[in-house]
Amino acid sequence: MKYTKGNWVLSASDATLVIVSEGNAVADCRWTNMKREESEANANLIAAAPRMYEALLSLFYEGDSGELYLVDYYDEGLELAKRAIAKAEGRTP
């Protein structure tokens, strides 16, 4: 899967929250029809997307047929998932 690599972080302006990776805008959330708090929650979810994707991938391996199977040892994947959740909730950058 091809997507913008790097740590996605929020950058705020007067009416927009921009998700940035290595100086490049990935997405923006405006709060014209919703409260800023809700827009910030949406932006945090978007910014956490790469970490959530990586956490999910670490819990599976691809079999010969292309099917995904749950790995036997998934402590690392669970730790990645915890970090992704913290980012999605705005508790970590």
Secondary structure, DSSP 8 states (H G I E B T S, - for coil): -----S--EEEE-SSEEEEEETTEEEEEEE-SSS-HHHHHHHHHHHHHHHHHHHHHHHTEEE-TTS-EEE-S--HHHHHHHHHHHHHHTTS--
